[in-house]
């Protein structure tokens, strides 16, 4: 499992846009996915980007906890 996310500003046709990237599982590997947030000039884009990153991090933490609990249960079963 690889956890990661971040913010990126990309220039498209002379304009700057904010994207949030994160990793997703794909065909047994991982791939970096970009989510469009909005124009750099839009005051709401910063808040939207922060919210998107916070949502990703929370999902990643929840998934890590779920995997840890599953692995702990397997380890305990193996010892019995």
ZAVEX-75930 format. One record per atom (N, C-alpha, C, O): residue number from 1; residue in one letter; x, y negated, z negated. Coordinates in steps of 0.2 Angstrom, whole numbers. Atoms other than C-alpha are relative to their C-alpha. Layout:
REM ZAVEX-75930
   i aa  east north    up
 NUM  A     X     Y     Z
...
This chain:
REM ZAVEX-75930
   i aa  east north    up
   1  X     4     6     0
   1  X     0     0     0
   1  X     4    -6     0
   1  X     9    -7    -4
   2  X    -4     6    -1
   2  X     7   -17     5
   2  X    -5    -6    -1
   2  X   -10    -6     3
   3  X     4     5     1
   3  X    -1   -32    -2
   3  X     3    -7     2
   3  X     9    -8     1
   4  X    -3     6    -2
   4  X     1   -49     6
   4  X    -5    -4     3
   4  X    -9    -2     7
   5  X     5     5    -4
   5  X    -8   -65    12
   5  X     4    -6     0
   5  X     9    -7    -4
   6  X    -3     6     0
   6  X    -3   -82    16
   6  X    -4    -5     5
   6  X    -9    -3     8
   7  X     3     5    -4
   7  X    -7   -98    25
   7  X     5    -1     6
   7  X    11    -1     6
   8  X    -4     2    -6
   8  X    -1  -103    43
   8  X    -4    -5     4
   8  X   -10    -5     5
   9  X     3     5    -4
   9  X    -4  -118    53
   9  X     3     1     7
   9  X     9     2     8
  10  X    -2    -1    -7
  10  X    -4  -115    72
  10  X    -3    -5     4
  10  X    -8    -8     3
  11  X     2     5    -4
  11  X    -5  -127    86
  11  X    -3     4     6
  11  X     0     8     9
  12  X     4    -3    -6
  12  X   -18  -123   100
  12  X    -2    -6     4
  12  X    -6   -10     2
  13  X     1     6    -5
  13  X   -19  -135   115
  13  X     1    -7    -3
  13  X    -3   -11    -3
  14  X    -2     7     3
  14  X   -11  -149   105
  14  X    -3    -1    -6
  14  X    -1    -6    -9
  15  X     3     1     6
  15  X   -21  -147    90
  15  X     2     5    -5
  15  X     4    10    -4
  16  X    -2    -4     5
  16  X   -17  -140    73
  16  X    -6     3    -4
  16  X   -10     0    -6
  17  X     5    -4     3
  17  X   -27  -126    65
  17  X     3     4    -6
  17  X     8     6    -6
  18  X    -2    -4     6
  18  X   -26  -117    48
  18  X    -3     7     1
  18  X    -9     8     2
  19  X     2    -7     0
  19  X   -27   -98    48
  19  X     3     3    -7
  19  X     8     1    -9
  20  X    -3    -3     5
  20  X   -25   -87    33
  20  X     1     7     2
  20  X    -3    10     6
  21  X    -1    -7    -2
  21  X   -17   -70    36
  21  X     0     5    -6
  21  X     2     3   -12
  22  X    -1    -5     5
  22  X   -17   -54    27
  22  X     1     7     3
  22  X     0     7     9
  23  X    -2    -7    -3
  23  X   -13   -35    29
  23  X    -7     4     0
  23  X   -10     3    -5
  24  X     5    -5     0
  24  X   -26   -22    34
  24  X     3     6     2
  24  X     8     7     6
  25  X    -2    -7    -2
  25  X   -24    -3    36
  25  X    -2     1     7
  25  X    -8    -1     9
  26  X     2    -1    -7
  26  X   -24     2    54
  26  X     4     6     3
  26  X    10     6     3
  27  X    -3    -6    -3
  27  X   -21    20    61
  27  X     6     2    -4
  27  X    11     4    -1
  28  X    -5    -2     4
  28  X   -11    25    46
  28  X     6    -5    -1
  28  X    10    -3    -5
  29  X    -5     5     1
  29  X    -1     9    46
  29  X    -3    -6    -3
  29  X    -9    -6    -5
  30  X     3     7     2
  30  X    -4    -9    42
  30  X     1    -5     6
  30  X     6    -4    10
  31  X    -1     5    -5
  31  X    -6   -24    53
  31  X    -2    -6    -3
  31  X    -6    -7    -8
  32  X     1     6     3
  32  X    -6   -42    50
  32  X    -6    -3     4
  32  X    -7    -3    10
  33  X     6     2    -3
  33  X   -23   -50    53
  33  X    -1    -8    -2
  33  X     0   -10    -7
  34  X     0     7     1
  34  X   -26   -69    55
  34  X    -8    -2     0
  34  X   -12     0     4
  35  X     7     2     0
  35  X   -43   -77    50
  35  X     0    -8     1
  35  X     3   -11    -3
  36  X     0     7    -1
  36  X   -47   -94    57
  36  X    -4    -4    -6
  36  X    -9    -1    -8
  37  X     3     4     6
  37  X   -51  -107    43
  37  X    -3    -6     3
  37  X    -9    -8     2
  38  X     3     7    -2
  38  X   -53  -124    52
  38  X     6    -4     2
  38  X    12    -2     2
  39  X    -5     5    -2
  39  X   -44  -139    58
  39  X     4    -3    -6
  39  X     1    -3   -11
  40  X    -4     4     6
  40  X   -30  -147    48
  40  X    -3    -6    -2
  40  X    -2    -8    -8
  41  X     3     7     2
  41  X   -39  -163    49
  41  X    -7     0    -4
  41  X    -9    -5    -6
  42  X     6    -1     4
  42  X   -55  -156    41
  42  X     2     1    -8
  42  X     6     5   -10
  43  X    -1     0     7
  43  X   -54  -160    22
  43  X    -2     7    -3
  43  X     1     9    -9
  44  X     3    -6     3
  44  X   -64  -144    18
  44  X     5     6     2
  44  X     4    12    -2
  45  X    -4    -6    -2
  45  X   -51  -132    27
  45  X     5     2    -6
  45  X     6     8    -7
  46  X    -4    -2     5
  46  X   -39  -133    12
  46  X    -4     5    -5
  46  X    -1    10    -8
  47  X     4    -4     5
  47  X   -53  -127     0
  47  X    -2     7     3
  47  X    -1    12    -1
  48  X     2    -6    -3
  48  X   -59  -114    12
  48  X     6     5     0
  48  X     5    11    -1
  49  X    -6    -4     0
  49  X   -41  -107    14
  49  X     2     3    -7
  49  X     3     9    -7
  50  X    -2    -2     7
  50  X   -38  -106    -5
  50  X    -5     5    -2
  50  X    -4    10    -5
  51  X     5    -5     2
  51  X   -55   -97    -7
  51  X     1     7     4
  51  X     0    12     1
  52  X    -1    -6    -4
  52  X   -51   -85     7
  52  X     6     4    -3
  52  X     6    10    -3
  53  X    -5    -3     3
  53  X   -34   -81    -1
  53  X    -1     3    -6
  53  X     1     9    -8
  54  X     2    -2     7
  54  X   -41   -79   -18
  54  X    -5     6     1
  54  X    -4    11    -3
  55  X     4    -6    -1
  55  X   -54   -67   -11
  55  X     4     6     2
  55  X     2    12     0
  56  X    -4    -6    -3
  56  X   -41   -56    -2
  56  X     4     3    -6
  56  X     4     9    -7
  57  X    -4    -2     6
  57  X   -30   -56   -18
  57  X    -5     4    -5
  57  X    -3    10    -8
  58  X     4    -4     5
  58  X   -45   -50   -29
  58  X    -2     7     3
  58  X    -2    12    -1
  59  X     2    -7    -3
  59  X   -50   -36   -17
  59  X     6     4     0
  59  X     6    10    -1
  60  X    -7    -4     0
  60  X   -31   -31   -16
  60  X     1     3    -8
  60  X     3     9    -9
  61  X    -1    -2     7
  61  X   -31   -30   -36
  61  X    -5     5    -1
  61  X    -3    10    -4
  62  X     5    -5     1
  62  X   -47   -21   -36
  62  X     2     7     3
  62  X     1    12     0
  63  X    -2    -6    -3
  63  X   -41    -8   -24
  63  X     6     3    -3
  63  X     6     9    -4
  64  X    -6    -3     4
  64  X   -24    -6   -33
  64  X    -3     3    -6
  64  X     0     9    -8
  65  X     3    -3     6
  65  X   -34    -3   -49
  65  X    -3     7     1
  65  X    -3    12    -2
  66  X     4    -6    -1
  66  X   -45    10   -41
  66  X     5     6     2
  66  X     4    11     0
  67  X    -5    -5    -1
  67  X   -30    19   -34
  67  X     4     3    -6
  67  X     5     8    -6
  68  X    -4    -2     6
  68  X   -21    19   -50
  68  X    -4     4    -4
  68  X    -2     9    -7
  69  X     4    -4     4
  69  X   -36    26   -59
  69  X    -1     7     3
  69  X    -1    12    -1
  70  X     1    -7    -4
  70  X   -38    40   -46
  70  X     7     4    -1
  70  X     6    10    -2
  71  X    -6    -4     1
  71  X   -19    44   -47
  71  X     1     2    -7
  71  X     4     8    -8
  72  X     0    -2     7
  72  X   -20    44   -66
  72  X    -4     6    -1
  72  X    -2    11    -5
  73  X     5    -6     1
  73  X   -35    56   -66
  73  X     3     7     3
  73  X     3    12     1
  74  X    -3    -6    -4
  74  X   -25    68   -53
  74  X     6     2    -5
  74  X     7     8    -5
  75  X    -5    -2     5
  75  X   -10    67   -65
  75  X    -2     4    -6
  75  X     1     9    -8
  76  X     3    -4     6
  76  X   -20    72   -80
  76  X    -2     7     1
  76  X    -2    11    -2
  77  X     3    -7    -2
  77  X   -29    86   -71
  77  X     6     5     2
  77  X     5    11     0
  78  X    -5    -5    -2
  78  X   -12    93   -65
  78  X     4     2    -6
  78  X     6     8    -6
  79  X    -3    -2     6
  79  X    -5    94   -83
  79  X    -4     5    -4
  79  X    -1     9    -7
  80  X     4    -4     3
  80  X   -20   103   -89
  80  X     1     7     2
  80  X    -3    12    -1
